[in-house]
Amino acid sequence: MRVSRTPRPTAVAPPEWVSGAAWVDELAVPEASSRFRVDGVHFASGARTAWHRHPFGQVLHVTEGTGLVQCRGGEVHTIRAGDSVRIAPGEWEPLPPPS
């Protein structure tokens, strides 16, 4: 067991990942053979991520605000605090921001 008490510094999301301003808080990083990673991402109003894929899929959990999410060619869904979204491995997605 490892207890982390000091948060890592917040990083600005790279411009190739997002249009507008977004910040990433690294909460849990993979160790040894694990692929498990947890990040907190905060978007400024109007910021959007570029279309991208995650080879092992992704789970989004909204902790505050509202936003939109869509997989390429699919329906646009409004997401709100408390909602979780499971995205299949390799599925194309943008991650529009919470507002």
Secondary structure, 3 states (H helix, E strand, C coil): CCCCCCCCCCEECCCCCEECCEEEEEEECCCCCCCCCEEEEEECCCCEECCECCCCCEEEECCCCEEEECCCCCCCEEEECCCEEEECCCCCECCCCCC
